[in-house]
């Protein structure tokens, strides 16, 4: 979890891993109100699926056309 007052994608990751305290869960969940936060949540789930089962079809869900070029 970050030391900032605003929740971050790192906070979402910690929430998914069960490492975010209850006091910070609400602000982290607020990130799911925007499309970017929901997309990041989906990516974290996809990464978890692949890590748990590298032979799964989860890799087929990756859309490489939407990569950030910055």
C-alpha positions in Angstrom: 0.0 0.0 0.0 1.2 3.5 -0.7 1.7 6.3 1.8 -0.4 8.7 -0.3 -4.0 9.7 0.6 -5.3 8.7 -2.9 -5.6 5.0 -3.6 -3.4 3.6 -6.3 -3.2 0.5 -8.6 -0.7 -0.8 -6.0 -3.5 -0.7 -3.5 -5.8 -2.7 -5.8 -3.0 -5.3 -6.1 -2.6 -5.4 -2.3 -6.4 -5.8 -2.0 -6.5 -8.7 -4.4 -3.6 -10.3 -2.5 -5.4 -9.9 0.9 -2.6 -7.6 2.1 -4.7 -4.4 2.3 -6.2 -3.5 5.7 -9.9 -2.9 6.1 -9.4 0.8 6.6 -7.9 1.1 3.2 -10.1 -1.3 1.3 -12.9 1.2 0.7 -10.7 3.8 -1.0 -9.1 1.1 -3.1 -12.5 -0.3 -4.1 -13.4 3.3 -5.2 -10.9 2.9 -8.0 -13.3 0.4 -9.5 -15.7 3.2 -10.2 -13.7 4.2 -13.3 -12.9 2.3 -16.4 -9.2 2.4 -15.9 -9.5 0.9 -12.4 -11.8 -1.9 -13.6 -9.3 -2.6 -16.4 -6.4 -2.8 -14.0 -8.5 -5.1 -11.7 -9.1 -7.4 -14.7 -5.4 -7.4 -15.6 -4.5 -8.4 -12.1 -7.0 -11.3 -12.2 -5.6 -12.4 -15.6 -2.0 -12.3 -14.2 -3.1 -14.4 -11.2 -4.8 -16.9 -13.5 -1.7 -17.3 -15.6 0.6 -17.6 -12.6 -1.6 -20.3 -11.0 -1.9 -22.3 -14.3 0.6 -21.3 -17.0 -1.1 -23.9 -19.3 -4.5 -22.2 -19.1 -6.2 -20.4 -21.9 -5.9 -17.1 -20.0 -3.1 -16.0 -22.3 -5.6 -15.9 -25.1 -7.5 -13.1 -23.4 -4.6 -10.6 -23.7 -5.2 -7.9 -26.2 -1.8 -6.7 -27.3 -3.3 -4.0 -29.5 -4.1 -1.9 -26.4 -0.6 -1.5 -25.0 0.6 1.8 -23.6 3.3 3.2 -25.8 4.6 5.9 -23.3 
